[in-house]
Amino acid sequence: MDRSDVLELASAVARELESAGASAVVLAGSHARGDAHELSDIDLYAIGAGARYTLRAMDGRLVAISWRTEDDERSALLDPATVGAAVPAWRVAL
């Protein structure tokens, strides 16, 4: 599965998540950074209220879906214990 296939799959899942109430969906992790390999999962973050974490198999790939509220993300950016991971993740998110 090449990058365009991954983006197409991520877009399809994003549309589904938006229909379920997500105000935004971002692609993060190795596929967003551009260093994914053939076994990398597809990491999606949905902004809104939903199941905290689900892992799905789709088109032969694992898709990890994490729901976060706007308040969760805002808090992560303000907390010294979590900002070190939150800022780099958002910098490369698509």
N, C-alpha and C positions, 0 to 999 in steps of 0.2 A: 504494500500500500504506500503510494508516494504522498508527498505533502499535499497535493491538490485533493487526493482522495480523503486524507485525514480532515482537511478543512471542509470538504463537502459533508462528511459524516458529522463533524462537529456542528456545522450549520443546521443540519437536519435535527439533531438532538436539541440544539438551542431553540429552534422554532417550537419543538414539543414542550420544552421547559417554559418558554414564554407563554404558551397556551395554558400552562399549569399555574401561571401567576408570577413568573420571574420578571422583574423589571429590567434585568440585564443578565447576560450570560457571557462569561469570558473563558477563553482557552488559555491555560497556564501550563506550567511544567515544561518538560523536555520538548514537546512539539512547539510550544510558543518560543522557546529559546533557540530552537533549530538544532538541537543536539540529540534528537530522538533516534532510537535504533529500532530494529524490526520487532522487538518484544516490548517496546514502551507502551504504556497505557496512554489514553487520551484523558487529560485532566480538565474538567469543566467546573466552573464555579458559577452557581446561579444566585443572584441577589434577590432575596425574598424569603418567604416562609415555605419550607418543604422538608423532606426527610434529610437529616443532617448529612448522611453519606450513603450512597448506593454505588454498587459496582455492577455493570452490565456487560455482557458479551454481545457485540454487534459487528456484523460483517467480519468476523474473525479477529476482532480487536477488543480489548478491555476498555471500557469507558467508565471513568471514575467521576461521579457527580457529587459535588458538595454544595449544599445550600447554606448561605450566610445571609444574615440580615444586614442592612446598611449600618445599623448600630454595632453589629459584630465587627465589621470591617473598620469602622471609625475607631472603635476601642482598640483594635489591633494596631492601628497607626499611632495611637496615643500612648500605648503601654510600652515602656522601655524593654520589657521582657519579650515582646513579640514584634516590635517594629523592625528589628533586624531581618526578619524573614518576610514580613509583610511588604516592605518597600521594594525589595528586589523582585518579588513575585509580581507585583503590579506593574513594575517597569517593563517587563517583557510580555505581559498578558496581551492577548489579541481579542 
